[in-house]
Amino acid sequence: MKMRVLQIGYIKQEFGERPIETVTTKHIADFINAYVDNGKSSMAVNLRSVLSDVFREAIADGLISTNPVEATRTPSPKVKRERLDYAAFCKIYEAAGQQQHWVQLSLALALITGQRRDDVRQLKRSDVHDGKLWIVQSKTKMQIAISLSLRLEIMNTTVGEIIEKCLNNSKSEYLISSSNKSSGREPGALNADSLTKAFVKALKATDLIYEISPPSFHEIRSLASRLYEAEYGKEFAQKLLGHKSMKMTNVYLDSRKNEWVEI
């Protein structure tokens, strides 16, 4: 609804003072192409659709006889997700407070650890020992041990403090779990789709507007990378996320499957 109001505002600004019968295909094409040229192809597609509906209704009311939008080309948007910045994350996190407590905890744990959605949801109590959080990444099989004292200043908290909140909230062996027993479900690990849907629900509850494609839960990992890079440097961020890089040490590049990268 918020996006549609925004789209109508753009159209009104461009055509509001022009009699509808005087609007030509050239006017429509120039308007749409301006958005395409600015890298806003998805918005151009949506605006074209709204304009087409407007002129279709005008034809039905007998105001005009042809739809000038039909002859224009439909833009082909390049699908890409917009970046999630920390201010937006905070809004989403706050909105997530209206859902079950595990939702906020999953967001915080994903950001403080920089791990993928599947790894976040599968972390167990037994993965926390000897002052570290021990993770075997499901996608790459990289083995990472993150110090519980690792602090992300912008969050004003540590890995250990977030994990403690998770442990206090969870009634299962998993750090992130739901206590909802609907349909006979026992408390336990959440499926990946549950985290995604909870994130989307929280995002929609904010006043954030994205013109291209809204960020997903996965974008928290990208945000974590940028935040840790800003505070600790690029190599630290790459190491935390489990990415191999030519800028890493030879030991890190050649790490065997039974070696743990300790952070």
Buried (B, 14 or more C-beta within 10 A) or exposed (E): EEEEEBBEEBBEEBBEEEEEEEBEBEBBBEBBBEBBEEBBBBBBBBBBEBBBEBBBEBEEEEEBEEBBBEEBEEBEBEEEBBEBEBEBBBBBBEBBEEBBBBBBBBBBBBBBBBBBBEBBBBBBBEBBEEEBBBBBBBEBEBBBBBBBEBBBEBBEBBBBBBBEBBEEBBEBBBBBBBBEEEEEEEBEBBEBEBBBBBBBBBBEBBEBEBBBEBBBBBBBBBBBBBBBBBEBEBBBBBBBBBEBEEEBEEEBEEBEEEEBBEB
